[in-house]
Amino acid sequence: MEKIKMDIQALDLFFGKKQVLKNIHLGIGAGKITALIGPSGCGKSTLLRSLNRMHDLHPDARLTGKIMLDDHNILHGNTNVVHLRRRVGMVFQKPNPFPMTVADNVAYGMKINGLHDKPEVRRRIEQCLRSSFLWEEVSGELDKSALDLSGGQQQRLCIARAIAVEPEIILYDEPCSALDPISTSKIEELILSLREKFTQVIVTHNMQQAQRVADYTAFMYLGEVIEFGETQQIFQSPRHELTKNYVAGHFG
């Protein structure tokens, strides 16, 4: 594999006494798209949310092991979590635009991070909306409420908002599961277009989607990574019997 951007080492996660993730070892390639697949409840989203410490919001969560972002262990107590989440952005399953205008949604993170130069903010709003394949659809409606956009447009707006703060990694938690096929196609095209600028990790229940967009795929089962490799290898010549049965549709 090419350069590793995020290296997950011996990661265990507990909610109270229940162990949810078990000895995860996974290298996320820089500038690559990595898919996490597996049946419901296998730990895909739980692992994804560990990568920018969203489990800090859960009082019973306990993580051990290491998650190295470049040369820093993000699980270390001295990690600035606000800064971490600027570096590692998140796009959720259900589009969650803020109840404000299209432009203000994209500008929100910039302003929180101290960018108040209006011409520069406007320039970056347009840049992010173009990068998210949304500019042509909303350029005349930047003062419109984001809540009036379609579901697919809202999800692309959320991606525009995520990239506006120039993260290094974008995490997607089943970003197309609530969308129609046309919107799904646009989101997949968008994810592929962003691979030159960002490292991306996507949780998906759609195995065809993983094959369409991911360079690498990890198959998870019962809180463990069973197999990890290039996407073509995982789907065409899996080495583990469990992986073989899952990608063949024998369970899920």
N, C-alpha and C positions, 0 to 999 in steps of 0.2 A: 504493500500500500504506500501511497505518497505520504507527505508530511502529515503527522497527526496533530490536529488542532486541540482535541479534547480526549484525554486518556482516562478511562474509567478503570480503576484497579481495586479488585476485591471488595466491591461495594455491597454492603448489606443494609437493608432498611427494615426497621421495625415500627409498627404502630402498637404501642404498648408492648405486650408480650408476643404479639403475632408477627412473624417474619414474613415480609411481603416480597422483598428482593433478596436473592441469595447468591453471593459471591460472583457479582457481575464483573466481567473483564471485557472491555470494548474500546477500540480505538476509532475515534471519529475523524475521518480524513479531512484535511483542510481543503476548502473549495469543492467538496463533494456533497452529494445528497445521500444520506443514509436513512433507510426505512426500517422501522420496527414493526414486525408483524407477529401474529399469534392469535389464539382464540381469546374471546372476552374474558377478562379477569386474570390474564397471564402476567400483568405487570408492565405493559407497554407504556401507558400514560403515566404510571407511577415512576418509572425510570425517567421518562422525558421530563417530568416536573422536578426531578432531583437535579437536573442539569443547570437550573438557575435558582435552586434552593427554595422552590415554592412550598416545600413541605415545612419550612420554618413557621408557616401559618397554622400548622397542626400541632397542638400541645403535646401529643403523645408520640410524635415522630422522632426516631433516633436513627442516624446514619453513621455507619462506620466504613472504613476504607478510604479511598482517595478518588477525587475527580480533579484531574490536572487540566487546567486551562492554560495552555502554553506551559509555563514553569511554575504556576501557582496552584496549590490545592484549595479549591473553592470551599471545601468543607472546614478549612481552618478557621478558628475563632476570630482571627483578625480580618477576615474578608468583609469588605464593604459591600453589603448585599444590594444596595441601591445601585452602586457602580457596576456590580456583576450583572444586574438585570438590564443595564444599558448595553453591556457587551453581548449578552445572551437574551435576545428578544423572544417573545412568545405570541403565537397566534392560536386561538382557542377553537374548539369544535364548533361552537355556535358563534356567529359574528357578534361582536360586542362593541359597536361604535358608541362613542360618548354622545349624550344628548345635546349636541351642539352642531355647528355647521360642518360641512365637508372640509372646508379649509382649516377650521379650528381643530378638527380631529387630527389632521396631519401635523399642524403646527404645535400641538400640545406638548409633545416631548421636547421639541426644540426650545420652547419657552421655559419649561421646567429646568432645562439644562443651561439656561442663561443666555440663549440667543434671542435678542430683541430687535435686531436691525431689520426693519420692515421690508426693505427691498430684498435682502438676503433670505428672509423667511418666505416671501412670496416666490422667489426663485426656486427654493428648495421644495416648496409645496408642489409647484408644477413638475419639478424633476421627479419627485416621489410618485406623483400620480401618473406621470408618463411611464415610469419604471413598472408601475402596477397595472398598466394597460387600462387605466381608468380616465385619463385626461380627456380623451375625445368624447367621452360620455358625460362628463360633469363639468367641463371647463366653463360652461355658461351658467352653472348652478352652484358655484363654490359657496354661496351664502345660504344654500338650501340645507335644511336639517338632514343630517346623515341618516336619521331614522326613516326618512322617506325613500331611501334607495332600496333597490331589490336586494334579496339575500346574497346573491353572488357579488353584486356591487359593494355591499357592506363588507363582505369578507376581503375583497381586494382593497378596500379602504383601510381595513385593519392591518393588512400587510404593508400598505403605504405608510401608515402610522408607525409600524414597527421599524421599517427601514429608515424612517426620517431621522432617528437618533444614531444612525450609522453603527448598528451592532456588528459584531464579528460572526455571530452564530444566530440563526433563526430556528426556533423550535415550532413545529406544527402538530397540534393534537387533533387528528382526524379533521382537517380543515374543510373537507368536501362532503362530510357525511350528511349535512343538512341541505345540500345543494342539488339542483337538477343537473342532468348530464351536460348541458351546454355550459353552465356556470362551472361545473367541475373541470371541463376541458380547458376553460380559460385560466382557472387557478393552476392547473398542471403546467400549462404553457408558461405562466408567470414564474412558477417555481423553477422550471428549467432555465428561464431567461436570467434568473438571479444567481445561478451557480458560479458565474465568473466573479461575483463580488462577495458572496457570502458562503459560509459553511452552513448546511441545512440538515435538520433531522426531522423526519416526518413519521408520526404514528398513523398507520392506516389499517383498516379492516378489509380493504379492497386489494386483493393480491394482484389484480391486473394493473391497478394504479402503481403499486410498488415496482412492477416490471417496467412500466412506462417512464417513471421519473427517477428511480433510485440507481445510483452507482453501486452501492453496497446495501445488503439487507441482513438484518439480524432476526432470527426466528426465536421467539420467547415462549416458554411454557412453564406454568406454575412458578413464576418468579425467577426463572433462570434463563440465561441465553444458551439455547441448545446448539445453535450453529450460526456462524457469521462468515460472510464472504461476499464476493462479487455477486450482484443480483442474478446475473445469468447462471452462475454456478448453483446458487441456492435453488433456483426454480427448475433448472434442467438436469442437474446431476447432484442432488443433495447427498451428503455423506452420512447423515444420521437418519435412522429409520423414522423417528418422530417427525422430522422435517419432511421427509418423503411423503408420509401419510397426510400431513397437513396441507402441503402444496397440491397434493392430488385431490384434496377435498374430502378426505375420509372422515375428518372431524373438524370442528371450528366453532 
